[in-house]
Amino acid sequence: MYCVYLTIYKGSKLPPFYIGSSSVKKITNGYHGSVQSYQYKKLWKMELRQYPELFKTKIIHTSDDRKLCYDKEEKIQRQLNVILNPLYINLSYANRHFNSSA
């Protein structure tokens, strides 16, 4: 089972939201996303390590099909214009090089 999720960050060093997709199992095991941008990657990892209580991840869509979740993630990111929206950590849309093993 796969999902699209929203991670909410309650600290003050990053924007408050991140949208991603993954397996439901990873999310239920505490995964909050993998920020890849140069601007936020190190800070994201540091905050997660030092203050995990500042992160809460909610599943917003599920499917048995990984690609459907990947496409839904991209659609939501584009609708919210996450690249230009200062409320989102995402600085790119879902990677077009789909990897079904995620």
N, C-alpha and C positions, 0 to 999 in steps of 0.2 A: 504494500500500500504506500502510495506517495502523497505528497501534500504541497500546498503553497502555504507559507507562513508569514506572519508579521512579528518581528521582534521589536519590543518596546524597550527603550533605554531611558532610565530615569535619572541619569547623571547630568552633568553640565558641560562635559568636554566634547560631546558628539551630538549630531542631530538625533532626535528622539525615535526615528523609525527606520526599519530595514525590512525589505521584502525579498523573500527567497523561496526556493523550492528544494525539497529533499525527501527522504523517506520518513514516514510517520515514526518508525522505530528510532531514528536518530533524534528527532524532536523530543520524543518521550524520554530519551536517555540524556536530555540536557543540552542538545545542540542548539546554538542560537544563530548560526550563519557564519559564512566565511567572507569577510570584507576583503576585497582585492585591490582597492584603490590605494595609490601611493599616499594620498592625503590622509586616509583614515585607518589603514591596515594596522600599523604598529600601535596606535592608540586604542583601537578596538580590542586587540589581543591583550594589551596591558590592563584595560578596564575589566575585561572578562576575567582575567587571572586574579586581579586584586579585589574587585568588587562584583562578584557574580550575582549578588542580590539586586543589582541595578538593572538586570536583564530579565525580561519575561517574554516568552515566545508563545504565540497563539496560532493554532492551525486555522486557516480561513477557507481551505478547499482541499478535498481529498479525491483520489482516483486510483484505480488499479493500474492505470497507464501512465508511465513516467513522462512520456512526451506530452500528454494532455496537460499534466501539471506544469511542465516546463513552458508550454504555450500560454497557459493561464497566468503564470508568473509574469511573463513578458507583457501580456495584454494589460494586466493591472499596473505594471510599472509604467507603461506608455500612457495609460489613462490618467495616471497621477503625475506624469511628466517628472519622474523622480530625479532625472539628471539635473534639471534646473530648479527643483523644489528644495528649498533649504531645510525642510523638515525631514528629508530622507538622506540616509548615509549612502544609499546606492548612487554611484556616479556613472553607471552604465546600465544598459538594459541587459536582460538575461543573455548570456553568451550564445551566439548563434551556432557554435560548434557543440551541438547537443551530445551529451555523454550519457548513455542509458544505464551506466553502472552506478550512477550517483544515488 
